Amino acid sequence: MLFVPVTGLWMSALGVVGLALNLRAYDFVSQEIRAAEDPEFETFYTKNILLNEGIRAWMAAQDQPHENLIFPEEVLPRGNAL
């Protein structure tokens, strides 16, 4: 007996979520179009990309500590040992 009203509530909830996702996608696409036309325009998305790239470049040396390890000759593989 409650199948129809409960199904209606679920469908309306899905519709609201779908609408929210559509509006978010529209906002994102419109910002990207504006950013493509105007080089001075920055979005949170592009700022986030720039921040991530900057942090990645800044932390590169600390992020790869194994690059600075020095091993004694006797522990290194010789010949075709893998």
Secondary structure as GFF3:
##gff-version 3
##sequence-region A 1 82
A	DSSP	alpha_helix	3	37	.	.	.	ID=ss1
A	DSSP	alpha_helix	44	58	.	.	.	ID=ss2
A	DSSP	alpha_helix	60	63	.	.	.	ID=ss3
A	DSSP	three_ten_helix	65	68	.	.	.	ID=ss4
A	DSSP	three_ten_helix	73	75	.	.	.	ID=ss5
###
